[in-house]
Amino acid sequence: MLDEQSKDTLDVLAASTGIFSLAAWLPPTASLFTIVWLGIRIYESETVQDLLGKKSSKEKSRGKVTKTRSKNTDKH
């Protein structure tokens, strides 16, 4: 059988292999999430929403001044 030092060396090699395989799939996964995130941000942009005619009511009322009546009923 193997002595303790050989087992420790093999354990380190096995852990390194696991870390390297994790590192190998991490960049493609991060790239995929980046592409999805940027697609969502572009879709939600004001320009795209204008092109699609899907402006929210909040954005439609931007810049408009609305008058509200005072609820004060005291007459002087």
C-alpha positions as CSV (number, residue, x, y, z in Angstrom):
1,M,0.0,0.0,0.0
2,L,0.9,3.7,-0.2
3,D,2.5,5.5,2.7
4,E,0.9,8.7,4.2
5,Q,3.1,11.1,2.2
6,S,2.1,9.5,-1.1
7,K,-1.6,9.6,-0.1
8,D,-1.3,13.3,0.8
9,T,0.3,14.0,-2.6
10,L,-2.4,12.1,-4.4
11,D,-5.1,14.0,-2.4
12,V,-3.5,17.3,-3.4
13,L,-3.4,16.2,-7.1
14,A,-7.1,15.2,-6.9
15,A,-8.1,18.5,-5.3
16,S,-6.1,20.4,-7.9
17,T,-7.9,18.5,-10.7
18,G,-11.2,19.3,-9.2
19,I,-10.3,23.0,-8.9
20,F,-9.0,23.1,-12.5
21,S,-12.1,21.5,-13.8
22,L,-14.2,24.0,-11.9
23,A,-12.1,26.8,-13.4
24,A,-12.6,25.4,-16.9
25,W,-16.4,25.7,-16.8
26,L,-16.5,29.0,-14.8
27,P,-15.6,31.4,-17.7
28,P,-18.3,30.0,-20.1
29,T,-20.9,30.2,-17.4
30,A,-19.9,33.8,-16.5
31,S,-20.0,34.7,-20.2
32,L,-23.5,33.2,-20.5
33,F,-24.8,35.2,-17.5
34,T,-23.2,38.3,-18.9
35,I,-24.9,37.9,-22.2
36,V,-28.3,37.3,-20.6
37,W,-27.8,40.3,-18.2
38,L,-26.8,42.7,-21.0
39,G,-29.8,41.4,-23.1
40,I,-32.2,42.3,-20.3
41,R,-30.6,45.7,-19.8
42,I,-30.8,46.5,-23.6
43,Y,-34.4,45.3,-23.7
44,E,-35.3,47.5,-20.7
45,S,-33.6,50.6,-22.2
46,E,-35.7,53.6,-23.0
47,T,-34.8,53.5,-26.7
48,V,-35.9,49.9,-27.1
49,Q,-39.1,50.5,-25.1
50,D,-39.9,53.5,-27.3
51,L,-39.4,51.4,-30.4
52,L,-41.7,48.7,-29.0
53,G,-44.2,51.2,-27.8
54,K,-44.1,49.9,-24.3
55,K,-43.3,53.0,-22.3
56,S,-44.5,52.8,-18.7
57,S,-46.9,55.3,-17.3
58,K,-44.2,56.5,-15.0
59,E,-42.0,57.4,-18.0
60,K,-44.9,58.9,-19.9
61,S,-45.7,61.4,-17.2
62,R,-42.0,62.4,-16.8
63,G,-41.7,66.1,-17.1
64,K,-45.4,66.9,-16.9
65,V,-46.5,69.2,-14.1
66,T,-49.7,68.1,-12.4
67,K,-51.8,70.5,-10.2
68,T,-53.3,69.2,-7.0
69,R,-56.0,71.1,-5.1
70,S,-55.3,72.0,-1.5
71,K,-57.5,70.2,1.0
72,N,-57.4,73.2,3.2
73,T,-61.0,74.3,3.6
74,D,-60.4,77.2,6.0
75,K,-61.6,80.4,4.5
76,H,-60.1,83.6,5.7
